[in-house]
Amino acid sequence: MTTDIARELDQVTQYWTPRVVGRVNDQYVKVAKLLGELVWHSHADEDEMFLVVSGRLRIQLPDDQEVVLEPGQFHVVPKGVLHNPVADEEVHIVLIETVTTAHTGEVIVEGTVPIEQQLS
């Protein structure tokens, strides 16, 4: 199966609403557009990979640490690590997450997107 990431991103109409565009074994491949910040959260049992397609993404980490990603760069947030993605400008990303990964971990906020919505 061939997927055009740019075309898939064109179909994303809401920020912070990942769309599943593929699956590799027990991992979903998702696309999303980001602007602003999501929420501090962690995933107890799953790593999460952020790959920046366009824009500049900051991932805030505990103890005032931060990872800054430019287009073509990715970062894996290890399971159990508290993090908060921040997009000061519009950012387009690819996420790779285990199929069991909840959007905002155990934290439920207004912007939390259930997997059923991400699959549609």
Backbone as CSV, one residue per row, in Angstrom:
resi,resn,N_x,N_y,N_z,CA_x,CA_y,CA_z,C_x,C_y,C_z
1,MET,0.844,-1.182,0.000,0.000,0.000,0.000,0.886,1.242,0.000
2,THR,0.603,2.171,-0.882,1.335,3.424,-0.969,0.461,4.545,-0.418
3,THR,1.048,5.381,0.420,0.321,6.497,1.015,1.076,7.782,0.749
4,ASP,0.365,8.803,0.322,0.930,10.117,0.068,0.706,10.964,1.322
5,ILE,1.761,11.179,2.098,1.655,11.897,3.368,1.118,13.316,3.154
6,ALA,1.588,14.019,2.138,1.116,15.388,1.885,-0.379,15.398,1.605
7,ARG,-0.859,14.458,0.819,-2.287,14.381,0.513,-3.096,14.052,1.774
8,GLU,-2.570,13.155,2.583,-3.256,12.809,3.835,-3.310,14.013,4.769
9,LEU,-2.227,14.772,4.851,-2.220,15.970,5.693,-3.187,17.022,5.174
10,ASP,-3.356,17.109,3.853,-4.315,18.058,3.273,-5.733,17.772,3.757
11,GLN,-6.019,16.533,4.094,-7.363,16.142,4.534,-7.606,16.416,6.017
12,VAL,-6.549,16.747,6.755,-6.702,17.060,8.173,-7.226,18.485,8.294
13,THR,-8.366,18.643,8.972,-9.008,19.955,9.054,-8.988,20.556,10.458
14,GLN,-8.627,19.764,11.476,-8.613,20.270,12.840,-7.245,20.016,13.468
15,TYR,-6.777,21.001,14.223,-5.513,20.833,14.932,-5.667,19.808,16.051
16,TRP,-4.570,19.099,16.319,-4.486,18.134,17.417,-5.460,16.967,17.251
17,THR,-5.826,16.672,16.000,-6.741,15.555,15.730,-6.052,14.577,14.787
18,PRO,-5.301,13.635,15.343,-4.577,12.678,14.495,-5.520,11.839,13.637
19,ARG,-5.039,11.489,12.454,-5.752,10.584,11.537,-4.867,9.383,11.278
20,VAL,-5.423,8.196,11.461,-4.687,6.975,11.144,-4.661,6.827,9.629
21,VAL,-3.443,6.683,9.069,-3.309,6.538,7.611,-2.631,5.220,7.237
22,GLY,-2.222,4.458,8.237,-1.586,3.171,7.955,-1.361,2.392,9.232
23,ARG,-0.997,1.141,9.042,-0.704,0.281,10.182,0.436,-0.652,9.800
24,VAL,1.391,-0.782,10.704,2.503,-1.717,10.540,2.492,-2.592,11.793
25,ASN,2.084,-3.834,11.634,1.951,-4.751,12.769,1.084,-4.112,13.848
26,ASP,1.619,-3.877,15.033,0.800,-3.293,16.102,1.075,-1.795,16.272
27,GLN,1.512,-1.124,15.209,1.777,0.315,15.236,0.877,1.027,14.224
28,TYR,0.258,2.109,14.659,-0.462,2.976,13.737,0.487,4.047,13.224
29,VAL,0.312,4.416,11.962,0.971,5.578,11.369,-0.131,6.629,11.268
30,LYS,0.108,7.786,11.880,-0.898,8.846,11.926,-0.315,10.139,11.384
31,VAL,-1.185,11.004,10.872,-0.791,12.357,10.497,-1.614,13.330,11.332
32,ALA,-1.053,14.500,11.573,-1.770,15.525,12.333,-1.197,16.898,12.018
33,LYS,-2.034,17.897,12.227,-1.608,19.295,12.182,-1.712,19.836,13.599
34,LEU,-0.710,20.610,13.994,-0.656,21.122,15.355,-0.516,22.638,15.347
35,LEU,-1.121,23.276,16.330,-0.939,24.705,16.557,-1.297,24.973,18.007
36,GLY,-0.415,25.673,18.705,-0.612,25.900,20.129,0.001,24.748,20.906
37,GLU,-0.636,24.408,22.047,-0.114,23.283,22.814,-1.241,22.335,23.165
38,LEU,-0.889,21.093,23.414,-1.883,20.069,23.719,-2.122,20.047,25.223
39,VAL,-1.450,19.164,25.936,-1.582,19.052,27.390,-0.427,18.183,27.884
40,TRP,0.046,18.450,29.094,1.061,17.590,29.685,0.437,16.221,29.907
41,HIS,1.101,15.179,29.412,0.589,13.824,29.566,1.717,12.825,29.355
42,SER,1.438,11.569,29.639,2.397,10.501,29.361,1.624,9.268,28.922
43,HIS,2.354,8.307,28.425,1.777,7.022,28.014,2.516,5.954,28.817
44,ALA,1.815,5.345,29.747,2.451,4.443,30.715,3.156,3.259,30.059
45,ASP,2.590,2.738,28.968,3.108,1.493,28.409,3.617,1.595,26.979
46,GLU,3.581,2.793,26.395,3.948,2.913,24.986,4.896,4.072,24.726
47,ASP,5.862,3.856,23.847,6.686,4.937,23.310,5.852,5.665,22.257
48,GLU,6.240,6.909,21.946,5.528,7.691,20.936,6.560,8.412,20.075
49,MET,6.425,8.283,18.750,7.379,8.914,17.845,6.736,10.080,17.112
50,PHE,7.392,11.233,17.160,6.970,12.438,16.450,7.962,12.691,15.320
51,LEU,7.492,12.746,14.078,8.303,13.079,12.911,7.723,14.352,12.301
52,VAL,8.526,15.399,12.228,8.058,16.678,11.697,8.191,16.686,10.179
53,VAL,7.079,16.979,9.513,7.051,17.108,8.053,7.276,18.566,7.674
54,SER,6.593,19.479,8.371,6.809,20.911,8.138,6.559,21.666,9.439
55,GLY,7.202,22.821,9.545,7.094,23.617,10.758,8.166,23.242,11.768
56,ARG,7.966,23.698,12.984,8.951,23.491,14.060,8.189,23.098,15.315
57,LEU,8.481,21.936,15.856,7.776,21.407,17.022,8.686,21.413,18.236
58,ARG,8.152,21.909,19.344,8.845,21.818,20.621,8.131,20.769,21.462
59,ILE,8.883,19.892,22.070,8.304,18.923,22.993,8.877,19.245,24.362
60,GLN,8.020,19.776,25.226,8.444,20.100,26.577,8.534,18.808,27.382
61,LEU,9.580,18.738,28.209,9.834,17.576,29.049,10.037,18.050,30.491
62,PRO,9.994,17.132,31.458,10.198,17.530,32.863,11.524,18.261,33.076
63,ASP,11.595,18.976,34.186,12.802,19.699,34.605,13.226,20.757,33.594
64,ASP,12.238,21.390,32.962,12.483,22.473,31.996,13.315,22.041,30.795
65,GLN,13.333,20.746,30.495,14.008,20.271,29.287,13.053,20.407,28.105
66,GLU,13.635,20.443,26.912,12.835,20.616,25.712,13.571,20.018,24.517
67,VAL,12.830,19.392,23.638,13.366,18.895,22.374,12.740,19.746,21.282
68,VAL,13.564,20.248,20.362,13.069,21.054,19.253,13.313,20.271,17.965
69,LEU,12.237,20.082,17.195,12.318,19.308,15.953,12.017,20.188,14.748
70,GLU,12.865,20.076,13.745,12.707,20.759,12.463,12.233,19.724,11.437
71,PRO,11.802,20.163,10.250,11.348,19.209,9.232,12.393,18.123,8.961
72,GLY,11.912,16.885,8.899,12.774,15.739,8.638,13.346,15.117,9.894
73,GLN,13.133,15.738,11.045,13.660,15.204,12.298,12.544,14.504,13.078
74,PHE,12.957,13.494,13.862,11.982,12.840,14.724,12.562,12.629,16.104
75,HIS,11.647,12.417,17.046,12.024,12.158,18.437,11.066,11.113,18.994
76,VAL,11.620,10.183,19.750,10.802,9.178,20.420,10.707,9.551,21.896
77,VAL,9.483,9.752,22.356,9.245,9.984,23.772,9.051,8.609,24.409
78,PRO,9.945,8.211,25.309,9.830,6.888,25.921,8.581,6.759,26.789
79,LYS,8.102,5.548,26.896,6.920,5.302,27.732,7.154,5.836,29.142
80,GLY,6.081,6.357,29.706,6.130,6.871,31.067,6.694,8.269,31.217
81,VAL,7.204,8.875,30.146,7.810,10.214,30.237,6.736,11.281,30.000
82,LEU,6.577,12.153,30.972,5.658,13.276,30.858,6.158,14.202,29.751
83,HIS,5.243,14.642,28.879,5.633,15.533,27.778,4.454,16.406,27.358
84,ASN,4.768,17.504,26.691,3.761,18.430,26.193,4.225,18.977,24.849
85,PRO,3.604,18.553,23.743,3.966,19.093,22.435,3.455,20.535,22.291
86,VAL,4.300,21.399,21.718,3.949,22.801,21.527,4.328,23.207,20.106
87,ALA,3.363,23.822,19.410,3.602,24.319,18.053,3.325,25.816,18.042
88,ASP,4.380,26.613,17.996,4.223,28.065,17.980,3.720,28.559,16.624
89,GLU,3.873,27.728,15.609,3.351,27.977,14.262,2.743,26.642,13.818
90,GLU,2.001,26.639,12.731,1.412,25.378,12.275,2.506,24.357,11.967
91,VAL,2.320,23.163,12.475,3.269,22.067,12.285,2.505,20.877,11.721
92,HIS,3.110,20.204,10.754,2.556,18.967,10.206,3.466,17.832,10.661
93,ILE,2.853,16.774,11.207,3.649,15.673,11.747,3.117,14.321,11.311
94,VAL,4.000,13.342,11.428,3.642,11.935,11.357,3.925,11.369,12.744
95,LEU,2.977,10.637,13.275,3.133,9.952,14.560,3.186,8.457,14.309
96,ILE,4.017,7.785,15.040,3.990,6.323,15.038,3.770,5.902,16.477
97,GLU,2.644,5.205,16.686,2.227,4.838,18.033,1.654,3.427,18.032
98,THR,1.861,2.730,19.111,1.244,1.423,19.289,-0.274,1.591,19.234
99,VAL,-0.973,0.603,18.716,-2.428,0.708,18.556,-3.157,0.928,19.877
100,THR,-2.519,0.645,20.980,-3.147,0.833,22.292,-2.915,2.218,22.886
101,THR,-2.168,3.077,22.187,-1.818,4.394,22.726,-3.034,5.321,22.744
102,ALA,-3.388,5.798,23.928,-4.462,6.785,24.066,-3.902,8.161,23.724
103,HIS,-4.685,8.967,23.027,-4.249,10.267,22.512,-3.527,11.109,23.563
104,THR,-4.132,11.302,24.715,-3.519,12.105,25.771,-3.269,11.265,27.023
105,GLY,-2.972,9.996,26.820,-2.678,9.112,27.941,-3.844,9.026,28.900
106,GLU,-3.563,9.111,30.185,-4.607,9.051,31.211,-5.291,10.403,31.425
107,VAL,-4.759,11.455,30.802,-5.328,12.795,30.947,-6.418,12.972,29.900
108,ILE,-7.616,13.285,30.346,-8.725,13.508,29.424,-9.078,14.994,29.472
109,VAL,-8.971,15.633,28.308,-9.303,17.052,28.184,-10.274,17.217,27.024
110,GLU,-10.758,18.425,26.840,-11.711,18.692,25.763,-11.163,18.257,24.399
111,GLY,-9.861,18.408,24.183,-9.256,18.070,22.900,-8.846,16.618,22.728
112,THR,-9.100,15.768,23.705,-8.738,14.352,23.591,-9.553,13.711,22.474
113,VAL,-8.870,12.991,21.588,-9.523,12.375,20.427,-9.479,10.856,20.584
114,PRO,-10.630,10.198,20.709,-10.639,8.736,20.841,-10.167,8.059,19.553
115,ILE,-9.634,6.860,19.693,-9.097,6.148,18.523,-10.159,5.926,17.453
116,GLU,-11.399,5.735,17.835,-12.466,5.531,16.847,-12.569,6.724,15.898
117,GLN,-12.401,7.933,16.429,-12.434,9.131,15.596,-11.167,9.227,14.751
118,GLN,-10.025,8.796,15.271,-8.787,8.849,14.526,-8.806,7.878,13.339
119,LEU,-9.581,6.822,13.449,-9.666,5.819,12.388,-10.607,6.233,11.263
120,SER,-11.466,7.225,11.511,-12.454,7.587,10.483,-11.940,8.642,9.534
